[in-house]
Amino acid sequence: MFYEQITEWQPRLTESNWASFRGADVERVLARETLRPQDLAVLLSPAALSYLEPMAKKAQALTIRNFGRTMGLFTPLYLANFCSNQCVYCSFHAGNKIVRCKLTVEQALKEGKAISSTGLQHLLLLTGESRTQSGPAYMEECVHALRPMFASLGLEVYPLSTEEYRRLYEAGIDSVTLFQETYDEITYAEVHPAGPKRNYHYRLEAPDRACEAGISAVNIGALLGLSDWRRDAFYSALHADYLQRTYPGVEVALSVPRLRPYAGSFHSSAAPVTDALFVQIILAYRLFLPRAGLTLSTRESPQMRENLLPLGITRMSAGALTSVGGYSDTANVGSAQFEIADERSVPEVVRMIRAKGYLPSFCDWVNMREKDAVGL
């Protein structure tokens, strides 16, 4: 399992080792066609900050070669925000006094219709971690209701068993998104003081279980800024590489979420991920994993998303809400998980993508497991 690689690399990811790399090391890596994990470490080192321009040129060329000039679009739909965890960085923290809400299947269907009317065909379903309020059976009901309206449905919920993933796959789920949050076990325990999410290893192995259950696509990542960003970025990319090699039939992608304001008072002790460092991470991901998808959410500002678009991003959210409800009924809405930074509508995001010389893609693939999928 992937944890073996974490323990293998841990002694080598020290401040002194990062500082030992020089410009000549970066130049040698940029001249290579296929990169190794040690090359990834070079690209994430302080020395690589002076090489963002050549890194960007190579990253853009690799992205166009493997993905063309298309930009996949999706949006999230939060089904519930009840949670039994106490994640110190999240509004859904069980102890927070927020407006808790759970959509009925009928309400989820209404929300889905509102989203579908924008032209979006890829939908990501999310819940808080509460098996009593949003268990697999509830998710399955929602998936059955929403399946006919969309080309594909993704799931971003708490870690499930292999059988539960298989059950939801058979109901119509195509992809699973699951962030480890941080790969550092000590920090992980500190920011998850109570609740089922405290189980580091069960979460770490969830992408394996999803792949084994037949899920077509898996999207992983770390919450950048929660812990040492270089180590988390390194392990995120290494984890994606492991999944690509272990499950060659699965489409593997990485997300790059940064900490955003939320309902709480936690402040990470880790150094913030500046815009320049954020660019460095994305470029390192693309150069190390030329065929992996890179997902960018509305956590980032409109200007930042526009600037990052040509540097390796292949998929972004549009017209997104992080509250429970709000697409069809703005009066009865549950509290949001975090504040979004890009509040533009779907048409506005589409215009931006076209203005940058790219083609927005509402539907880049279709789940054909059901005859009634999107009416095809």
N, C-alpha and C positions, 0 to 999 in steps of 0.2 A: 504493500500500500504506500501512498504518497508520504506518509509520516516518516518513513525511513529516509527519504531524501531531505526532509527538514532537519533531522538529527545529523545527517551526514554533512550538511552545509553549515550548520550553526556555528562551529568553531571558526569558520573562515569569513563570516560576515561581521567583522569587527571594524571599529572606526579606523584603526591603523591600516587594515587591509584596504578599505575603501580609499584612504588617503595615499596609498602606495602607488596607485595607477597614475600614469603620465600621459601626456598628449600623444606620444608615440604609440602607446597601447591602444588608444582610441582609433588612431589612424590605421593600425593593423586590423582592428576589428571591422572597420568600415570597408576595408579591401576584401574581406572574406565574403563568400557567397552564402555559406551556411554557418550559422552561429552556434556555439556551444554555451552551456551555462556560465562558464568562466568569462565568455565574451559579454553575456548579459550583465554580469557584475561590473565590467568595465564601462558599459554604456550607462549604468546607473551611478557611477562614481562622480565625485566632484570634477574630475578632469574632463568629463564629457560635456560639462556645461558650456565650454568654449567651442564646442563642435555641433551646436544645435542646428545650424544652417545646413551643413553637409548631411547630417543625420536626417533632417527634414526632406531634403531632395531625394535621398535614397528611399525614405519611407513612403513618400508620395508615389514614386515610380513603382515600388513593390505593390502598393495598394491598387493602383490602376491596372497593373499587370494581372493581379489575382481577382479583383472585384469590379474592375471597370470604373466608370464615373457615376455609379448609382449609390443612393443613400436610402437604406431601408427605414421605414417609419413605423412606429408603434405608439401605444399609449397605455398607461396603467389603469386598472380598475380595482380600487380597494373595496373588498367585500365586507370586511369587519376590522375593527381596531381593538377588540378585547384581547388582552395579553396577560399571561401569567409570569412573564419575565420581568427582571428589574435592570435591564440594560441602561446604564447611566447616561448614555448619549442619545436616547430615543424618547420621543414624545409618548409612545405607547407604553412606556414603563408602567407596570401594574400599580405603582403608588401614586402616579400623577393624576391630578383631578382634572380630567379632560372629558369632553362629551364622547361617551362610548356609544357605538352604533354598529348594527349588523343589518345588512340588506336581506330582505326576503328574496326568494328566487324570483318572484314577480318584479321586485324593485331592481334586481340585478339585470333582468331582461330589459326593463325600461332604460336603464343606464346603457346597456349594450346597444340598444336601438339608436340612442342619441349619439353614441360614439361612431357607430357604423354609418350614420348619415353624413359624417364628415369625409367619408371615403376610406378611412383607416380600416385595414383588414387584418392587422396583427394586434392582438389584445393580450396584455399581461395581467393576470389575476393575483391579487395580494390579500393577505390577512395578517392579523397579529397572531401570536402563538398562544392559542387557547383551544385545546382539543374539545372542551365542552361547548364552546360557542361556535367554533369553525373547524369541526373535525373533517376527516376525509369524506364522510357521507354527505355533508353539507356542500363541500367543494364539488363533489361528483354531480349533485343536483344542479348546481350553477353551471357547470361545464356542459351538461346535457342541454340546458336551456339556451346557452349562448353559442354552442357549437355551430348551428346552421348559419349564423350571421357572419362568421369570420373565416378567413382562410387558414388561420392558425391561432391556437390559444397557448399561452405560456403560463407558468405558475411560479410565483415567488412567495413561498410560505416557509414554515418551519420544516426541519428535516423529517423525512418520512422513511418508513421501512421500504424494502424492495417491493413487497407485495402491495403496499399502498401506492407507490409510484406506478406499478403495473396496472392497478385498478384505475387510476386516473388517466393513464395512457390509453387504456381501452375505452374510457369515457370520451376521449378526444383531446387530451393534453399532448402537445408536441414538444414543448421546451420547458426546462427548469432553470430558474435563476436562483442562485444561493451564494451569498457572500460569507466568507469565513470571518469577516470583520477585521480580525488581526490574526496572523499566524504565530505571534509570540504568545506562548502558553501563559506566561506570568501576567502579561497585560490582559490577556483574554479573561483570566480568572478575576482580575480586578474590576473590569468593566461589566462583567456578568456575575454579580455577587450572589444572585439567587434565581431560581427558575430552571426549567428544563434546558434552556440554551446554554447553561453553564457547562454542559457536556461537550468539551472541545472535540474529542475524537469522533463522537457520533455525528457532529456537524461536518467535520473534515471529510468523513467517508461518505457523506450523502451524495455527492456527484457520482461516485462509483455506483451506488445503489440505483440512482436514476438511469444511468447508462445501462446497467444490467437489466433494468425493467423494460427496456426498449425505447426510452425517450430519445427523440431524434436530435435534440440540440441542448447543450448545457452551457450556461453563462455563469462565470464565477468572478471573484474579485475580493479586494480588501477595502475597508473604509479608510481611505488615505487621510492620514493625520491623527488617527487614533493611537498609533504606536510609531515606532521608527519606520518612516516611509520607505527607506531603501530596502530594508529587509522584507517588508510586506509586499512591495512591488516585485522584488526578486522572487519571493515564494509564490506570488500570484501567477507570474509568467511561467515559473517552473511547474506549477500545478497544472496549468493549461497544457503545457508541453507533455506532461505525464498522461493527461487524459487523451490527447491527440494520439499518442503512441499506443496507449492501452486499448482505446476504443476507436479504431480508425473509421468506423461507419458513423460516428457521432460528430455533429458540427459543434465545435468548441469556440466560445467567445469569452472575452474579458470585458468587464465594466470598470470604469475609473471614477467611482463616487468619492467626493471630498466631503468632509464634515460640513453640515449646514446648520443654521439656527433651528432650534426645536423648543418644545415646552419642557424646560429643565435648566439646571445651572451648571452642568458638568463642563469643564474645560480641560482638554487634553494637555498633558505635560510634555507631549512630543512637539517638536518644532513644526510649525505650520507648513503646509505644502504650498509654496508660492506659485504664481502662474508659470514662471520659468521652469521650476522643478516639475510642475504638472506636465508641461510640454515635454520635458525630458523623459518622464515616465511613459507617456504615450508613444514617443518615438522609439524608445527602447523596446516596448512591447511589439511594435510593428516590425522592427528589424529582426528581433529574435523569433517572432511567430508570424511570418509573412502571410500565412493562410488562415489565421484566426480572426474572427470578427472582433471589432472594437466598438463598444456601445457607450454612448454619451447621453446622459440624462439632462433634465431641466434643472438639476442642481447648479449647473453652470450658467453664467450670464449670457444674454443674446450675443454680445460682442465676442465673448470667449468661445462660444460654440461656432460662430462663423469663422473665427481664426483657426480653430482646431480641425474644422471639417476636412481640409485637404491633406492633413498630416497622418491619416491612417484610419480615421473613423469610418465605420461602415454602416452604423445603425444609430438612430437617435429618436428619442421620444418627442412627441409634439402634442400641443393642446392638453398637457397633462395636469392632473389634480392628484394630490396626495391625501385627500380627505376621503371619508367613506360617503359616497354619493356626491352630487354636485353637477354631474353632466346633464341630467334631465330635471332635477329638482334642487334648486339652490336654497330652498327654505329649510329643509331638514337634512342637515349635513353634519357628520361626525368630525371630530377634531383631526387635523392633518398630522401626518407623521413628521414632516419637516417642511420648512419654507422652501418653495421653489424659487429659482432666480430668473428663469425664462418663462414668462407668462403669455407668450404669443400664441395665437390661435393656429390651428392646422394650416389654413390658407396662408397665413403670414410666414410660417416656417417653410412651406412649399416655395413661396416666392423667393425667400432667402437662398434656399438650396439651388434653385434655378439660376439666380443671379450670380452664384459662385461657379457656374459652369457644370453643375451636377444634375443628375436626374433623380427626383424624388420617387421612391418606389413604395406604393401602397400595398403591393402584393408581389413579393419576390418568389414565393412558393406557396403551394396549396396542399393542405392535408386531404388526400383522396381516400382516406380509410372509410369515409362514410359517403354514401351516394348523394346526400343532401348538403354536403359541405358547400357553403356559399352558393347554393343553387346550381352547381355545375353538374 
